[in-house]
Structures are given as C-alpha cells and as structure tokens.
Amino acid sequence: MFYLQPEPSEPFRQLTAAVFERWPEAPPYRSAYVDAIPHLTVAHDVEEATLATIEREVAPQLPVRAWIEEAWLYAYDGERWHPRIRRPFG
C-alpha cells in the first residue's frame, strides 16, 4: 500500500472523530485500528513492481499543497467504494 499523510494531521483526526460521533454504527476502518492514520490512498493491493513504479513517479511531486474545501464520505459495498455524502467546510 502507498498512501500520503496530511501535515498537520490533527484537523483530519478531529474530522474523523466527529464523523464517528455522528455515525457510531460505522466506525472508521471498522474499528480495526485504535488510532487510524488520516491518509489518501494512492495504491492498494498492487504488485510490488507496480507499487515501486507509482512511488517513483509520485515522489518528485511531493509534497502536495492543497486547500481542502469539502469532505466526501465514501462507503464500501463489499466490492467498491461509493461516494455517499459531500459537505463543504466552513
């Protein structure tokens, strides 16, 4: 797996906690992790050679600087992730 972590991560941790507080029946990562790391998944479940290629191509473009204006909540249906809720910040 290859993912990017936001810096600072605390606002994203607070957002995750707020979402969980609102929907306790849907814990982040099904409660598999005590302290989930906020991140953006770039590659998951790919061969090592593919992962190495992705990392080599992405690395020179880091860090990514972005202004986050909205949040999207995705839900997994057992096969794919689908957007469920979209909310602006502020």
PDB file of N, CA, C and O in Angstrom:
ATOM      1  N   MET A   1       0.851  -1.180   0.000  1.00  0.00           N
ATOM      2  CA  MET A   1       0.000   0.000   0.000  1.00  0.00           C
ATOM      3  C   MET A   1       0.896   1.242   0.000  1.00  0.00           C
ATOM      4  O   MET A   1       1.950   1.271   0.634  1.00  0.00           O
ATOM      5  N   PHE A   2       0.456   2.233  -0.708  1.00  0.00           N
ATOM      6  CA  PHE A   2       1.166   3.511  -0.751  1.00  0.00           C
ATOM      7  C   PHE A   2       0.135   4.595  -0.477  1.00  0.00           C
ATOM      8  O   PHE A   2      -0.877   4.694  -1.169  1.00  0.00           O
ATOM      9  N   TYR A   3       0.406   5.413   0.548  1.00  0.00           N
ATOM     10  CA  TYR A   3      -0.531   6.470   0.899  1.00  0.00           C
ATOM     11  C   TYR A   3       0.218   7.727   1.304  1.00  0.00           C
ATOM     12  O   TYR A   3       1.404   7.693   1.632  1.00  0.00           O
ATOM     13  N   LEU A   4      -0.514   8.843   1.270  1.00  0.00           N
ATOM     14  CA  LEU A   4       0.035  10.130   1.661  1.00  0.00           C
ATOM     15  C   LEU A   4      -0.655  10.596   2.937  1.00  0.00           C
ATOM     16  O   LEU A   4      -1.878  10.520   3.054  1.00  0.00           O
ATOM     17  N   GLN A   5       0.135  11.078   3.889  1.00  0.00           N
ATOM     18  CA  GLN A   5      -0.408  11.585   5.150  1.00  0.00           C
ATOM     19  C   GLN A   5      -0.436  13.108   5.125  1.00  0.00           C
ATOM     20  O   GLN A   5       0.535  13.734   4.700  1.00  0.00           O
ATOM     21  N   PRO A   6      -1.538  13.715   5.576  1.00  0.00           N
ATOM     22  CA  PRO A   6      -1.585  15.180   5.632  1.00  0.00           C
ATOM     23  C   PRO A   6      -0.766  15.710   6.801  1.00  0.00           C
ATOM     24  O   PRO A   6      -0.662  15.069   7.847  1.00  0.00           O
ATOM     25  N   GLU A   7      -0.197  16.873   6.611  1.00  0.00           N
ATOM     26  CA  GLU A   7       0.519  17.579   7.683  1.00  0.00           C
ATOM     27  C   GLU A   7      -0.018  19.004   7.724  1.00  0.00           C
ATOM     28  O   GLU A   7       0.073  19.717   6.725  1.00  0.00           O
ATOM     29  N   PRO A   8      -0.561  19.426   8.820  1.00  0.00           N
ATOM     30  CA  PRO A   8      -0.739  18.680  10.058  1.00  0.00           C
ATOM     31  C   PRO A   8      -1.906  17.698   9.935  1.00  0.00           C
ATOM     32  O   PRO A   8      -2.834  17.909   9.154  1.00  0.00           O
ATOM     33  N   SER A   9      -1.840  16.638  10.709  1.00  0.00           N
ATOM     34  CA  SER A   9      -2.880  15.604  10.637  1.00  0.00           C
ATOM     35  C   SER A   9      -4.022  15.838  11.618  1.00  0.00           C
ATOM     36  O   SER A   9      -5.101  15.267  11.456  1.00  0.00           O
ATOM     37  N   GLU A  10      -3.803  16.662  12.625  1.00  0.00           N
ATOM     38  CA  GLU A  10      -4.810  16.842  13.680  1.00  0.00           C
ATOM     39  C   GLU A  10      -6.185  17.284  13.173  1.00  0.00           C
ATOM     40  O   GLU A  10      -7.185  16.737  13.635  1.00  0.00           O
ATOM     41  N   PRO A  11      -6.290  18.244  12.248  1.00  0.00           N
ATOM     42  CA  PRO A  11      -7.637  18.601  11.766  1.00  0.00           C
ATOM     43  C   PRO A  11      -8.371  17.405  11.146  1.00  0.00           C
ATOM     44  O   PRO A  11      -9.590  17.293  11.271  1.00  0.00           O
ATOM     45  N   PHE A  12      -7.640  16.523  10.487  1.00  0.00           N
ATOM     46  CA  PHE A  12      -8.255  15.345   9.880  1.00  0.00           C
ATOM     47  C   PHE A  12      -8.631  14.312  10.938  1.00  0.00           C
ATOM     48  O   PHE A  12      -9.633  13.612  10.796  1.00  0.00           O
ATOM     49  N   ARG A  13      -7.837  14.215  11.988  1.00  0.00           N
ATOM     50  CA  ARG A  13      -8.181  13.323  13.100  1.00  0.00           C
ATOM     51  C   ARG A  13      -9.460  13.823  13.781  1.00  0.00           C
ATOM     52  O   ARG A  13     -10.332  13.028  14.132  1.00  0.00           O
ATOM     53  N   GLN A  14      -9.566  15.126  13.962  1.00  0.00           N
ATOM     54  CA  GLN A  14     -10.770  15.701  14.568  1.00  0.00           C
ATOM     55  C   GLN A  14     -11.989  15.479  13.685  1.00  0.00           C
ATOM     56  O   GLN A  14     -13.076  15.194  14.186  1.00  0.00           O
ATOM     57  N   LEU A  15     -11.814  15.608  12.389  1.00  0.00           N
ATOM     58  CA  LEU A  15     -12.911  15.364  11.455  1.00  0.00           C
ATOM     59  C   LEU A  15     -13.353  13.906  11.521  1.00  0.00           C
ATOM     60  O   LEU A  15     -14.551  13.624  11.545  1.00  0.00           O
ATOM     61  N   THR A  16     -12.408  12.985  11.551  1.00  0.00           N
ATOM     62  CA  THR A  16     -12.727  11.559  11.658  1.00  0.00           C
ATOM     63  C   THR A  16     -13.497  11.284  12.941  1.00  0.00           C
ATOM     64  O   THR A  16     -14.475  10.536  12.930  1.00  0.00           O
ATOM     65  N   ALA A  17     -13.061  11.883  14.050  1.00  0.00           N
ATOM     66  CA  ALA A  17     -13.749  11.697  15.334  1.00  0.00           C
ATOM     67  C   ALA A  17     -15.167  12.249  15.280  1.00  0.00           C
ATOM     68  O   ALA A  17     -16.091  11.639  15.818  1.00  0.00           O
ATOM     69  N   ALA A  18     -15.346  13.397  14.638  1.00  0.00           N
ATOM     70  CA  ALA A  18     -16.679  13.999  14.531  1.00  0.00           C
ATOM     71  C   ALA A  18     -17.615  13.141  13.682  1.00  0.00           C
ATOM     72  O   ALA A  18     -18.793  12.990  14.008  1.00  0.00           O
ATOM     73  N   VAL A  19     -17.092  12.586  12.603  1.00  0.00           N
ATOM     74  CA  VAL A  19     -17.909  11.707  11.750  1.00  0.00           C
ATOM     75  C   VAL A  19     -18.304  10.463  12.532  1.00  0.00           C
ATOM     76  O   VAL A  19     -19.453  10.026  12.462  1.00  0.00           O
ATOM     77  N   PHE A  20     -17.365   9.893  13.273  1.00  0.00           N
ATOM     78  CA  PHE A  20     -17.660   8.707  14.079  1.00  0.00           C
ATOM     79  C   PHE A  20     -18.674   9.026  15.178  1.00  0.00           C
ATOM     80  O   PHE A  20     -19.543   8.208  15.478  1.00  0.00           O
ATOM     81  N   GLU A  21     -18.565  10.208  15.776  1.00  0.00           N
ATOM     82  CA  GLU A  21     -19.516  10.609  16.810  1.00  0.00           C
ATOM     83  C   GLU A  21     -20.929  10.688  16.225  1.00  0.00           C
ATOM     84  O   GLU A  21     -21.902  10.302  16.874  1.00  0.00           O
ATOM     85  N   ARG A  22     -21.029  11.190  15.000  1.00  0.00           N
ATOM     86  CA  ARG A  22     -22.332  11.324  14.333  1.00  0.00           C
ATOM     87  C   ARG A  22     -22.878   9.973  13.879  1.00  0.00           C
ATOM     88  O   ARG A  22     -24.084   9.740  13.951  1.00  0.00           O
ATOM     89  N   TRP A  23     -22.000   9.077  13.412  1.00  0.00           N
ATOM     90  CA  TRP A  23     -22.402   7.757  12.920  1.00  0.00           C
ATOM     91  C   TRP A  23     -21.615   6.669  13.641  1.00  0.00           C
ATOM     92  O   TRP A  23     -20.741   6.045  13.040  1.00  0.00           O
ATOM     93  N   PRO A  24     -21.909   6.428  14.931  1.00  0.00           N
ATOM     94  CA  PRO A  24     -21.144   5.434  15.693  1.00  0.00           C
ATOM     95  C   PRO A  24     -21.310   4.004  15.165  1.00  0.00           C
ATOM     96  O   PRO A  24     -20.497   3.130  15.464  1.00  0.00           O
ATOM     97  N   GLU A  25     -22.354   3.777  14.390  1.00  0.00           N
ATOM     98  CA  GLU A  25     -22.553   2.433  13.834  1.00  0.00           C
ATOM     99  C   GLU A  25     -21.585   2.141  12.678  1.00  0.00           C
ATOM    100  O   GLU A  25     -21.524   1.014  12.185  1.00  0.00           O
ATOM    101  N   ALA A  26     -20.845   3.142  12.259  1.00  0.00           N
ATOM    102  CA  ALA A  26     -19.891   2.977  11.155  1.00  0.00           C
ATOM    103  C   ALA A  26     -18.520   3.484  11.570  1.00  0.00           C
ATOM    104  O   ALA A  26     -18.074   4.522  11.081  1.00  0.00           O
ATOM    105  N   PRO A  27     -17.843   2.771  12.463  1.00  0.00           N
ATOM    106  CA  PRO A  27     -16.537   3.237  12.934  1.00  0.00           C
ATOM    107  C   PRO A  27     -15.506   3.253  11.807  1.00  0.00           C
ATOM    108  O   PRO A  27     -15.567   2.434  10.889  1.00  0.00           O
ATOM    109  N   PRO A  28     -14.562   4.190  11.882  1.00  0.00           N
ATOM    110  CA  PRO A  28     -13.515   4.252  10.855  1.00  0.00           C
ATOM    111  C   PRO A  28     -12.779   2.916  10.755  1.00  0.00           C
ATOM    112  O   PRO A  28     -12.358   2.350  11.764  1.00  0.00           O
ATOM    113  N   TYR A  29     -12.633   2.431   9.548  1.00  0.00           N
ATOM    114  CA  TYR A  29     -11.906   1.189   9.287  1.00  0.00           C
ATOM    115  C   TYR A  29     -12.447   0.019  10.106  1.00  0.00           C
ATOM    116  O   TYR A  29     -11.707  -0.894  10.474  1.00  0.00           O
ATOM    117  N   ARG A  30     -13.767   0.065  10.389  1.00  0.00           N
ATOM    118  CA  ARG A  30     -14.453  -0.996  11.144  1.00  0.00           C
ATOM    119  C   ARG A  30     -13.767  -1.279  12.483  1.00  0.00           C
ATOM    120  O   ARG A  30     -13.747  -2.414  12.957  1.00  0.00           O
ATOM    121  N   SER A  31     -13.207  -0.224  13.081  1.00  0.00           N
ATOM    122  CA  SER A  31     -12.508  -0.314  14.374  1.00  0.00           C
ATOM    123  C   SER A  31     -11.280  -1.213  14.326  1.00  0.00           C
ATOM    124  O   SER A  31     -10.835  -1.702  15.364  1.00  0.00           O
ATOM    125  N   ALA A  32     -10.729  -1.436  13.146  1.00  0.00           N
ATOM    126  CA  ALA A  32      -9.557  -2.296  13.014  1.00  0.00           C
ATOM    127  C   ALA A  32      -8.297  -1.642  13.579  1.00  0.00           C
ATOM    128  O   ALA A  32      -7.320  -2.326  13.886  1.00  0.00           O
ATOM    129  N   TYR A  33      -8.322  -0.304  13.718  1.00  0.00           N
ATOM    130  CA  TYR A  33      -7.145   0.415  14.202  1.00  0.00           C
ATOM    131  C   TYR A  33      -7.553   1.315  15.356  1.00  0.00           C
ATOM    132  O   TYR A  33      -8.559   2.020  15.284  1.00  0.00           O
ATOM    133  N   VAL A  34      -6.765   1.283  16.415  1.00  0.00           N
ATOM    134  CA  VAL A  34      -7.056   2.115  17.578  1.00  0.00           C
ATOM    135  C   VAL A  34      -6.939   3.592  17.208  1.00  0.00           C
ATOM    136  O   VAL A  34      -7.792   4.401  17.576  1.00  0.00           O
ATOM    137  N   ASP A  35      -5.891   3.934  16.487  1.00  0.00           N
ATOM    138  CA  ASP A  35      -5.654   5.320  16.083  1.00  0.00           C
ATOM    139  C   ASP A  35      -5.450   5.347  14.576  1.00  0.00           C
ATOM    140  O   ASP A  35      -4.321   5.242  14.097  1.00  0.00           O
ATOM    141  N   ALA A  36      -6.533   5.486  13.833  1.00  0.00           N
ATOM    142  CA  ALA A  36      -6.457   5.483  12.373  1.00  0.00           C
ATOM    143  C   ALA A  36      -5.626   6.667  11.883  1.00  0.00           C
ATOM    144  O   ALA A  36      -5.778   7.783  12.378  1.00  0.00           O
ATOM    145  N   ILE A  37      -4.771   6.427  10.935  1.00  0.00           N
ATOM    146  CA  ILE A  37      -3.924   7.464  10.363  1.00  0.00           C
ATOM    147  C   ILE A  37      -4.685   8.129   9.218  1.00  0.00           C
ATOM    148  O   ILE A  37      -5.038   7.461   8.246  1.00  0.00           O
ATOM    149  N   PRO A  38      -4.943   9.430   9.317  1.00  0.00           N
ATOM    150  CA  PRO A  38      -5.577  10.108   8.182  1.00  0.00           C
ATOM    151  C   PRO A  38      -4.655  10.010   6.966  1.00  0.00           C
ATOM    152  O   PRO A  38      -3.451  10.242   7.073  1.00  0.00           O
ATOM    153  N   HIS A  39      -5.220   9.669   5.824  1.00  0.00           N
ATOM    154  CA  HIS A  39      -4.377   9.498   4.649  1.00  0.00           C
ATOM    155  C   HIS A  39      -5.185   9.515   3.362  1.00  0.00           C
ATOM    156  O   HIS A  39      -6.414   9.442   3.370  1.00  0.00           O
ATOM    157  N   LEU A  40      -4.466   9.614   2.271  1.00  0.00           N
ATOM    158  CA  LEU A  40      -5.016   9.478   0.929  1.00  0.00           C
ATOM    159  C   LEU A  40      -4.341   8.256   0.326  1.00  0.00           C
ATOM    160  O   LEU A  40      -3.127   8.252   0.119  1.00  0.00           O
ATOM    161  N   THR A  41      -5.126   7.214   0.045  1.00  0.00           N
ATOM    162  CA  THR A  41      -4.564   6.011  -0.553  1.00  0.00           C
ATOM    163  C   THR A  41      -4.248   6.288  -2.022  1.00  0.00           C
ATOM    164  O   THR A  41      -5.107   6.732  -2.783  1.00  0.00           O
ATOM    165  N   VAL A  42      -3.005   6.018  -2.402  1.00  0.00           N
ATOM    166  CA  VAL A  42      -2.567   6.196  -3.780  1.00  0.00           C
ATOM    167  C   VAL A  42      -2.598   4.851  -4.504  1.00  0.00           C
ATOM    168  O   VAL A  42      -3.011   4.779  -5.661  1.00  0.00           O
ATOM    169  N   ALA A  43      -2.167   3.797  -3.835  1.00  0.00           N
ATOM    170  CA  ALA A  43      -2.170   2.463  -4.431  1.00  0.00           C
ATOM    171  C   ALA A  43      -2.418   1.431  -3.338  1.00  0.00           C
ATOM    172  O   ALA A  43      -1.887   1.532  -2.231  1.00  0.00           O
ATOM    173  N   HIS A  44      -3.225   0.448  -3.667  1.00  0.00           N
ATOM    174  CA  HIS A  44      -3.567  -0.604  -2.708  1.00  0.00           C
ATOM    175  C   HIS A  44      -3.739  -1.918  -3.460  1.00  0.00           C
ATOM    176  O   HIS A  44      -4.355  -1.962  -4.524  1.00  0.00           O
ATOM    177  N   ASP A  45      -3.198  -2.965  -2.905  1.00  0.00           N
ATOM    178  CA  ASP A  45      -3.361  -4.305  -3.463  1.00  0.00           C
ATOM    179  C   ASP A  45      -2.835  -4.389  -4.904  1.00  0.00           C
ATOM    180  O   ASP A  45      -3.510  -4.888  -5.804  1.00  0.00           O
ATOM    181  N   VAL A  46      -1.609  -3.886  -5.088  1.00  0.00           N
ATOM    182  CA  VAL A  46      -0.957  -3.973  -6.401  1.00  0.00           C
ATOM    183  C   VAL A  46       0.359  -4.731  -6.234  1.00  0.00           C
ATOM    184  O   VAL A  46       0.868  -4.860  -5.121  1.00  0.00           O
ATOM    185  N   GLU A  47       0.895  -5.221  -7.320  1.00  0.00           N
ATOM    186  CA  GLU A  47       2.159  -5.944  -7.291  1.00  0.00           C
ATOM    187  C   GLU A  47       3.293  -5.013  -6.880  1.00  0.00           C
ATOM    188  O   GLU A  47       3.227  -3.804  -7.100  1.00  0.00           O
ATOM    189  N   GLU A  48       4.324  -5.582  -6.286  1.00  0.00           N
ATOM    190  CA  GLU A  48       5.462  -4.789  -5.798  1.00  0.00           C
ATOM    191  C   GLU A  48       6.081  -3.937  -6.903  1.00  0.00           C
ATOM    192  O   GLU A  48       6.439  -2.785  -6.660  1.00  0.00           O
ATOM    193  N   ALA A  49       6.211  -4.474  -8.095  1.00  0.00           N
ATOM    194  CA  ALA A  49       6.812  -3.710  -9.192  1.00  0.00           C
ATOM    195  C   ALA A  49       5.946  -2.506  -9.542  1.00  0.00           C
ATOM    196  O   ALA A  49       6.465  -1.423  -9.811  1.00  0.00           O
ATOM    197  N   THR A  50       4.652  -2.689  -9.539  1.00  0.00           N
ATOM    198  CA  THR A  50       3.732  -1.586  -9.826  1.00  0.00           C
ATOM    199  C   THR A  50       3.818  -0.545  -8.724  1.00  0.00           C
ATOM    200  O   THR A  50       3.849   0.653  -9.001  1.00  0.00           O
ATOM    201  N   LEU A  51       3.856  -0.990  -7.487  1.00  0.00           N
ATOM    202  CA  LEU A  51       3.968  -0.083  -6.344  1.00  0.00           C
ATOM    203  C   LEU A  51       5.254   0.734  -6.437  1.00  0.00           C
ATOM    204  O   LEU A  51       5.239   1.943  -6.203  1.00  0.00           O
ATOM    205  N   ALA A  52       6.357   0.086  -6.775  1.00  0.00           N
ATOM    206  CA  ALA A  52       7.636   0.791  -6.896  1.00  0.00           C
ATOM    207  C   ALA A  52       7.567   1.846  -7.997  1.00  0.00           C
ATOM    208  O   ALA A  52       8.100   2.944  -7.837  1.00  0.00           O
ATOM    209  N   THR A  53       6.923   1.525  -9.097  1.00  0.00           N
ATOM    210  CA  THR A  53       6.779   2.482 -10.201  1.00  0.00           C
ATOM    211  C   THR A  53       5.954   3.686  -9.767  1.00  0.00           C
ATOM    212  O   THR A  53       6.313   4.828 -10.050  1.00  0.00           O
ATOM    213  N   ILE A  54       4.851   3.424  -9.079  1.00  0.00           N
ATOM    214  CA  ILE A  54       3.981   4.505  -8.609  1.00  0.00           C
ATOM    215  C   ILE A  54       4.736   5.411  -7.644  1.00  0.00           C
ATOM    216  O   ILE A  54       4.697   6.634  -7.776  1.00  0.00           O
ATOM    217  N   GLU A  55       5.418   4.816  -6.682  1.00  0.00           N
ATOM    218  CA  GLU A  55       6.175   5.611  -5.716  1.00  0.00           C
ATOM    219  C   GLU A  55       7.247   6.456  -6.411  1.00  0.00           C
ATOM    220  O   GLU A  55       7.439   7.623  -6.067  1.00  0.00           O
ATOM    221  N   ARG A  56       7.933   5.876  -7.373  1.00  0.00           N
ATOM    222  CA  ARG A  56       8.994   6.590  -8.094  1.00  0.00           C
ATOM    223  C   ARG A  56       8.418   7.776  -8.878  1.00  0.00           C
ATOM    224  O   ARG A  56       9.063   8.820  -8.970  1.00  0.00           O
ATOM    225  N   GLU A  57       7.221   7.628  -9.440  1.00  0.00           N
ATOM    226  CA  GLU A  57       6.611   8.710 -10.218  1.00  0.00           C
ATOM    227  C   GLU A  57       5.972   9.788  -9.334  1.00  0.00           C
ATOM    228  O   GLU A  57       5.946  10.963  -9.703  1.00  0.00           O
ATOM    229  N   VAL A  58       5.466   9.389  -8.186  1.00  0.00           N
ATOM    230  CA  VAL A  58       4.791  10.344  -7.300  1.00  0.00           C
ATOM    231  C   VAL A  58       5.790  11.132  -6.445  1.00  0.00           C
ATOM    232  O   VAL A  58       5.590  12.324  -6.212  1.00  0.00           O
ATOM    233  N   ALA A  59       6.841  10.494  -5.984  1.00  0.00           N
ATOM    234  CA  ALA A  59       7.792  11.111  -5.054  1.00  0.00           C
ATOM    235  C   ALA A  59       8.294  12.484  -5.481  1.00  0.00           C
ATOM    236  O   ALA A  59       8.340  13.385  -4.644  1.00  0.00           O
ATOM    237  N   PRO A  60       8.676  12.693  -6.753  1.00  0.00           N
ATOM    238  CA  PRO A  60       9.182  14.015  -7.137  1.00  0.00           C
ATOM    239  C   PRO A  60       8.121  15.119  -7.064  1.00  0.00           C
ATOM    240  O   PRO A  60       8.462  16.302  -7.090  1.00  0.00           O
ATOM    241  N   GLN A  61       6.860  14.751  -6.976  1.00  0.00           N
ATOM    242  CA  GLN A  61       5.774  15.732  -6.944  1.00  0.00           C
ATOM    243  C   GLN A  61       5.336  16.085  -5.517  1.00  0.00           C
ATOM    244  O   GLN A  61       4.380  16.833  -5.314  1.00  0.00           O
ATOM    245  N   LEU A  62       6.051  15.533  -4.543  1.00  0.00           N
ATOM    246  CA  LEU A  62       5.695  15.781  -3.146  1.00  0.00           C
ATOM    247  C   LEU A  62       6.540  16.903  -2.568  1.00  0.00           C
ATOM    248  O   LEU A  62       7.663  17.106  -3.031  1.00  0.00           O
ATOM    249  N   PRO A  63       6.060  17.630  -1.591  1.00  0.00           N
ATOM    250  CA  PRO A  63       4.726  17.499  -1.012  1.00  0.00           C
ATOM    251  C   PRO A  63       3.654  18.157  -1.880  1.00  0.00           C
ATOM    252  O   PRO A  63       3.931  19.080  -2.645  1.00  0.00           O
ATOM    253  N   VAL A  64       2.459  17.672  -1.746  1.00  0.00           N
ATOM    254  CA  VAL A  64       1.304  18.259  -2.423  1.00  0.00           C
ATOM    255  C   VAL A  64       0.744  19.323  -1.496  1.00  0.00           C
ATOM    256  O   VAL A  64       0.515  19.063  -0.315  1.00  0.00           O
ATOM    257  N   ARG A  65       0.527  20.493  -2.014  1.00  0.00           N
ATOM    258  CA  ARG A  65      -0.081  21.563  -1.217  1.00  0.00           C
ATOM    259  C   ARG A  65      -1.458  21.818  -1.787  1.00  0.00           C
ATOM    260  O   ARG A  65      -1.620  22.046  -2.986  1.00  0.00           O
ATOM    261  N   ALA A  66      -2.456  21.776  -0.905  1.00  0.00           N
ATOM    262  CA  ALA A  66      -3.837  21.933  -1.372  1.00  0.00           C
ATOM    263  C   ALA A  66      -4.679  22.586  -0.296  1.00  0.00           C
ATOM    264  O   ALA A  66      -4.385  22.484   0.895  1.00  0.00           O
ATOM    265  N   TRP A  67      -5.717  23.248  -0.728  1.00  0.00           N
ATOM    266  CA  TRP A  67      -6.699  23.841   0.162  1.00  0.00           C
ATOM    267  C   TRP A  67      -7.920  22.936   0.112  1.00  0.00           C
ATOM    268  O   TRP A  67      -8.473  22.703  -0.963  1.00  0.00           O
ATOM    269  N   ILE A  68      -8.350  22.422   1.264  1.00  0.00           N
ATOM    270  CA  ILE A  68      -9.470  21.497   1.316  1.00  0.00           C
ATOM    271  C   ILE A  68     -10.752  22.296   1.549  1.00  0.00           C
ATOM    272  O   ILE A  68     -10.885  22.981   2.563  1.00  0.00           O
ATOM    273  N   GLU A  69     -11.683  22.209   0.622  1.00  0.00           N
ATOM    274  CA  GLU A  69     -12.931  22.967   0.709  1.00  0.00           C
ATOM    275  C   GLU A  69     -14.146  22.126   1.070  1.00  0.00           C
ATOM    276  O   GLU A  69     -15.162  22.663   1.511  1.00  0.00           O
ATOM    277  N   GLU A  70     -14.052  20.806   0.886  1.00  0.00           N
ATOM    278  CA  GLU A  70     -15.198  19.958   1.189  1.00  0.00           C
ATOM    279  C   GLU A  70     -14.731  18.556   1.543  1.00  0.00           C
ATOM    280  O   GLU A  70     -13.613  18.153   1.224  1.00  0.00           O
ATOM    281  N   ALA A  71     -15.603  17.832   2.203  1.00  0.00           N
ATOM    282  CA  ALA A  71     -15.333  16.445   2.573  1.00  0.00           C
ATOM    283  C   ALA A  71     -16.321  15.538   1.861  1.00  0.00           C
ATOM    284  O   ALA A  71     -17.490  15.883   1.686  1.00  0.00           O
ATOM    285  N   TRP A  72     -15.839  14.389   1.458  1.00  0.00           N
ATOM    286  CA  TRP A  72     -16.689  13.368   0.851  1.00  0.00           C
ATOM    287  C   TRP A  72     -16.606  12.126   1.728  1.00  0.00           C
ATOM    288  O   TRP A  72     -15.517  11.688   2.098  1.00  0.00           O
ATOM    289  N   LEU A  73     -17.741  11.573   2.051  1.00  0.00           N
ATOM    290  CA  LEU A  73     -17.800  10.331   2.813  1.00  0.00           C
ATOM    291  C   LEU A  73     -18.089   9.203   1.833  1.00  0.00           C
ATOM    292  O   LEU A  73     -19.098   9.225   1.128  1.00  0.00           O
ATOM    293  N   TYR A  74     -17.205   8.226   1.795  1.00  0.00           N
ATOM    294  CA  TYR A  74     -17.366   7.071   0.917  1.00  0.00           C
ATOM    295  C   TYR A  74     -17.758   5.859   1.746  1.00  0.00           C
ATOM    296  O   TYR A  74     -17.343   5.728   2.898  1.00  0.00           O
ATOM    297  N   ALA A  75     -18.553   4.977   1.165  1.00  0.00           N
ATOM    298  CA  ALA A  75     -18.956   3.737   1.822  1.00  0.00           C
ATOM    299  C   ALA A  75     -18.591   2.568   0.912  1.00  0.00           C
ATOM    300  O   ALA A  75     -18.715   2.649  -0.310  1.00  0.00           O
ATOM    301  N   TYR A  76     -18.147   1.502   1.520  1.00  0.00           N
ATOM    302  CA  TYR A  76     -17.742   0.303   0.792  1.00  0.00           C
ATOM    303  C   TYR A  76     -18.905  -0.676   0.768  1.00  0.00           C
ATOM    304  O   TYR A  76     -19.474  -0.988   1.815  1.00  0.00           O
ATOM    305  N   ASP A  77     -19.260  -1.156  -0.399  1.00  0.00           N
ATOM    306  CA  ASP A  77     -20.400  -2.073  -0.517  1.00  0.00           C
ATOM    307  C   ASP A  77     -19.974  -3.541  -0.592  1.00  0.00           C
ATOM    308  O   ASP A  77     -20.782  -4.410  -0.921  1.00  0.00           O
ATOM    309  N   GLY A  78     -18.718  -3.811  -0.288  1.00  0.00           N
ATOM    310  CA  GLY A  78     -18.201  -5.166  -0.362  1.00  0.00           C
ATOM    311  C   GLY A  78     -17.412  -5.418  -1.627  1.00  0.00           C
ATOM    312  O   GLY A  78     -16.662  -6.388  -1.731  1.00  0.00           O
ATOM    313  N   GLU A  79     -17.597  -4.521  -2.593  1.00  0.00           N
ATOM    314  CA  GLU A  79     -16.899  -4.643  -3.861  1.00  0.00           C
ATOM    315  C   GLU A  79     -16.179  -3.360  -4.254  1.00  0.00           C
ATOM    316  O   GLU A  79     -15.035  -3.385  -4.706  1.00  0.00           O
ATOM    317  N   ARG A  80     -16.870  -2.239  -4.072  1.00  0.00           N
ATOM    318  CA  ARG A  80     -16.333  -0.941  -4.481  1.00  0.00           C
ATOM    319  C   ARG A  80     -16.673   0.129  -3.452  1.00  0.00           C
ATOM    320  O   ARG A  80     -17.584  -0.031  -2.639  1.00  0.00           O
ATOM    321  N   TRP A  81     -15.916   1.231  -3.507  1.00  0.00           N
ATOM    322  CA  TRP A  81     -16.199   2.396  -2.684  1.00  0.00           C
ATOM    323  C   TRP A  81     -17.086   3.347  -3.488  1.00  0.00           C
ATOM    324  O   TRP A  81     -16.846   3.584  -4.672  1.00  0.00           O
ATOM    325  N   HIS A  82     -18.119   3.892  -2.826  1.00  0.00           N
ATOM    326  CA  HIS A  82     -19.047   4.808  -3.484  1.00  0.00           C
ATOM    327  C   HIS A  82     -19.214   6.071  -2.645  1.00  0.00           C
ATOM    328  O   HIS A  82     -19.321   5.981  -1.422  1.00  0.00           O
ATOM    329  N   PRO A  83     -19.238   7.253  -3.276  1.00  0.00           N
ATOM    330  CA  PRO A  83     -19.480   8.481  -2.511  1.00  0.00           C
ATOM    331  C   PRO A  83     -20.910   8.482  -1.981  1.00  0.00           C
ATOM    332  O   PRO A  83     -21.852   8.169  -2.710  1.00  0.00           O
ATOM    333  N   ARG A  84     -21.062   8.838  -0.702  1.00  0.00           N
ATOM    334  CA  ARG A  84     -22.389   8.856  -0.082  1.00  0.00           C
ATOM    335  C   ARG A  84     -22.815  10.260   0.328  1.00  0.00           C
ATOM    336  O   ARG A  84     -23.961  10.658   0.117  1.00  0.00           O
ATOM    337  N   ILE A  85     -21.878  11.008   0.917  1.00  0.00           N
ATOM    338  CA  ILE A  85     -22.200  12.341   1.423  1.00  0.00           C
ATOM    339  C   ILE A  85     -21.076  13.294   1.020  1.00  0.00           C
ATOM    340  O   ILE A  85     -19.897  12.943   1.069  1.00  0.00           O
ATOM    341  N   ARG A  86     -21.460  14.492   0.627  1.00  0.00           N
ATOM    342  CA  ARG A  86     -20.497  15.532   0.259  1.00  0.00           C
ATOM    343  C   ARG A  86     -20.888  16.795   1.019  1.00  0.00           C
ATOM    344  O   ARG A  86     -22.016  17.273   0.890  1.00  0.00           O
ATOM    345  N   ARG A  87     -19.957  17.343   1.817  1.00  0.00           N
ATOM    346  CA  ARG A  87     -20.253  18.528   2.638  1.00  0.00           C
ATOM    347  C   ARG A  87     -19.116  19.533   2.548  1.00  0.00           C
ATOM    348  O   ARG A  87     -17.943  19.171   2.647  1.00  0.00           O
ATOM    349  N   PRO A  88     -19.474  20.801   2.359  1.00  0.00           N
ATOM    350  CA  PRO A  88     -18.437  21.845   2.350  1.00  0.00           C
ATOM    351  C   PRO A  88     -17.966  22.152   3.772  1.00  0.00           C
ATOM    352  O   PRO A  88     -18.713  21.998   4.739  1.00  0.00           O
ATOM    353  N   PHE A  89     -16.716  22.586   3.874  1.00  0.00           N
ATOM    354  CA  PHE A  89     -16.197  23.041   5.165  1.00  0.00           C
ATOM    355  C   PHE A  89     -16.605  24.503   5.358  1.00  0.00           C
ATOM    356  O   PHE A  89     -16.894  25.221   4.401  1.00  0.00           O
ATOM    357  N   GLY A  90     -16.618  24.915   6.616  1.00  0.00           N
ATOM    358  CA  GLY A  90     -16.874  26.313   6.911  1.00  0.00           C
ATOM    359  C   GLY A  90     -18.302  26.555   7.191  1.00  0.00           C
ATOM    360  O   GLY A  90     -18.694  27.690   7.461  1.00  0.00           O
TER     361      GLY A  90
END
